[in-house]
Amino acid sequence: MIIVLWKNINLAGVWQGKSSGEKELAWEGMAKAIIRVNQVPQNEQNLKQAMPQAVEQFASIRRDAAQKGWWIQDPYGNWTRK
């Protein structure tokens, strides 16, 4: 299992609702960063293993950056107003 905690990193501006391809590119970049931080070889298997964590961290950053009154989706798929 690959684990890394992000502190003092603000990636909220990485994706501003443009194409999903850009969002996926951000996820891939975060997965690669997780791999580098954990000092494991960058290969397809490790990238696939790190991707769920990268997606969740990306979503968490976006939720944290959401302004009061915006609708946000929690990790379980439930929508709530921040």
C-alpha positions as CSV (number, residue, x, y, z in Angstrom):
1,M,0.0,0.0,0.0
2,I,1.2,3.5,-0.9
3,I,0.4,6.2,1.6
4,V,1.4,9.8,1.6
5,L,-0.2,12.7,3.5
6,W,-0.3,16.1,1.8
7,K,0.3,19.1,4.0
8,N,0.7,22.7,2.9
9,I,0.0,21.8,-0.7
10,N,-2.7,23.8,-2.5
11,L,-3.8,22.2,-5.7
12,A,-7.2,23.6,-5.7
13,G,-6.5,25.7,-8.8
14,V,-5.3,22.7,-10.8
15,W,-8.7,22.0,-12.3
16,Q,-11.3,24.7,-12.9
17,G,-14.0,22.6,-14.5
18,K,-12.5,22.3,-17.9
19,S,-12.3,19.1,-19.8
20,S,-12.3,15.8,-17.9
21,G,-9.0,15.0,-19.7
22,E,-7.4,17.8,-17.8
23,K,-8.8,16.5,-14.5
24,E,-7.5,13.0,-15.3
25,L,-4.1,14.5,-16.1
26,A,-4.0,16.2,-12.7
27,W,-4.9,12.8,-11.1
28,E,-2.1,11.1,-13.0
29,G,0.4,13.8,-11.9
30,M,-0.7,13.4,-8.3
31,A,-0.4,9.6,-8.6
32,K,3.2,10.0,-9.9
33,A,4.0,12.3,-7.1
34,I,2.7,9.7,-4.6
35,I,5.0,7.1,-6.2
36,R,8.0,9.5,-6.0
37,V,7.4,10.4,-2.4
38,N,7.2,6.7,-1.5
39,Q,10.3,6.0,-3.5
40,V,8.9,3.0,-5.4
41,P,9.5,2.3,-9.1
42,Q,7.2,4.2,-11.4
43,N,5.5,1.5,-13.4
44,E,1.9,0.7,-14.5
45,Q,1.2,-1.5,-11.4
46,N,2.3,1.2,-8.9
47,L,0.5,3.9,-10.9
48,K,-2.8,1.9,-10.8
49,Q,-2.3,1.3,-7.1
50,A,-1.7,5.1,-6.3
51,M,-4.5,6.4,-8.6
52,P,-7.4,5.9,-6.1
53,Q,-5.5,7.8,-3.4
54,A,-4.6,10.5,-5.9
55,V,-8.3,10.9,-7.0
56,E,-9.5,11.0,-3.4
57,Q,-6.8,13.6,-2.4
58,F,-7.7,15.7,-5.4
59,A,-11.4,15.6,-4.5
60,S,-10.6,16.4,-0.8
61,I,-8.6,19.4,-1.9
62,R,-11.5,20.6,-4.1
63,R,-14.0,20.1,-1.2
64,D,-11.7,22.1,1.1
65,A,-11.4,24.9,-1.4
66,A,-15.2,25.1,-2.0
67,Q,-16.8,28.2,-0.8
68,K,-19.6,28.4,1.8
69,G,-22.9,27.6,0.1
70,W,-21.4,25.5,-2.7
71,W,-22.6,21.9,-3.2
72,I,-19.9,19.3,-2.5
73,Q,-19.9,15.6,-2.8
74,D,-18.5,13.5,0.1
75,P,-16.4,10.3,-0.5
76,Y,-19.5,8.2,-0.3
77,G,-21.3,10.1,-3.0
78,N,-23.7,12.1,-0.8
79,W,-24.2,15.7,-1.8
80,T,-24.3,18.5,0.8
81,R,-24.1,22.2,0.9
82,K,-20.9,23.4,2.5
